[in-house]
């Protein structure tokens, strides 16, 4: 008999960060704990990754690049649907109060749409989560994982954190919409 794994909700109970990571927000650690408990494999990029790497002034949503294989995307879609994840409004990203949750458009996530090139900006209750797609010119998940470092942030909460150059790569893509290109020209 097949048993389905139960998808957990995001637990907002206080989390004590390990020494050196006290500057991380409780919300970020709660989202990472939820992703770990849901069995989602990912590499952390974005503001939280910069904060983990030592930039204590960095703040923003948890941004992940999920592993692109079917079972992992199924787990991620199931977890997002269980917490009724919704798209964040552009105003909420600027700090402007968004409409009540009841009026926000709901979306049922399918695994195959989570691997597209687009960037997903989501809100899961009071927690923010961004999912990076696969824009042209971006490193593959395996390349990200090869350079990443697994870091324990709190008791039972760990994440693969991307290398600084990969974090900057995704920041550039987020700002400009295209992957950075290195052009080499030789003058003779």
Order of alpha helices (4+ residues) and beta strands (2+ residues): alpha-beta-alpha-beta-alpha-beta-alpha-beta-beta-alpha-beta-beta-alpha
